[in-house]
């Protein structure tokens, strides 16, 4: 297996208390996703608490 066959992804959980500012949290998640893209990650996945 060569190094070029590896792909790297980022999984974002993003579970917050109900009283958090969800607009701010969404902006933060988007900023993390943009940074991951700039750093060369191959994919970004947003997990769900009920999908486990």
C-alpha positions as CSV (number, residue, x, y, z in Angstrom):
1,X,0.0,0.0,0.0
2,X,1.4,3.4,-0.9
3,X,1.0,6.7,0.9
4,X,-1.0,8.0,-2.1
5,X,-3.8,5.5,-1.5
6,X,-4.6,6.8,1.9
7,X,-7.5,9.3,2.3
8,X,-8.2,11.3,5.4
9,X,-11.5,12.6,6.7
10,X,-12.8,14.6,9.6
11,X,-15.9,13.7,11.6
12,X,-17.6,16.5,13.4
13,X,-19.9,15.6,16.2
14,X,-21.4,19.0,17.1
15,X,-23.8,18.2,19.9
16,X,-24.5,21.2,22.1
17,X,-26.9,22.0,25.0
18,X,-30.2,23.4,23.9
19,X,-29.6,26.8,25.3
20,X,-26.4,27.4,23.3
21,X,-26.5,29.9,20.5
22,X,-27.0,27.5,17.5
23,X,-26.3,30.2,14.9
24,X,-22.9,30.7,16.5
25,X,-22.3,27.0,16.7
26,X,-23.2,26.5,13.1
27,X,-20.8,29.2,12.1
28,X,-18.1,27.5,14.1
29,X,-18.8,24.1,12.4
30,X,-18.6,25.8,9.0
31,X,-15.3,27.4,9.9
32,X,-13.9,24.0,11.0
33,X,-15.1,22.5,7.7
34,X,-13.5,25.3,5.6
35,X,-10.2,24.8,7.5
36,X,-10.3,21.0,7.0
37,X,-10.8,21.6,3.3
38,X,-7.9,24.1,3.2
39,X,-5.7,21.5,5.0
40,X,-6.4,18.9,2.4
41,X,-8.9,16.6,4.1
42,X,-10.6,14.3,1.6
43,X,-14.0,14.3,3.3
44,X,-16.0,15.8,6.2
45,X,-18.8,13.8,8.0
46,X,-21.3,15.3,10.4
47,X,-22.4,12.6,12.9
48,X,-25.8,12.3,14.6
49,X,-26.3,11.2,18.2
50,X,-29.1,8.8,17.1
51,X,-27.1,7.2,14.3
52,X,-24.7,5.4,16.7
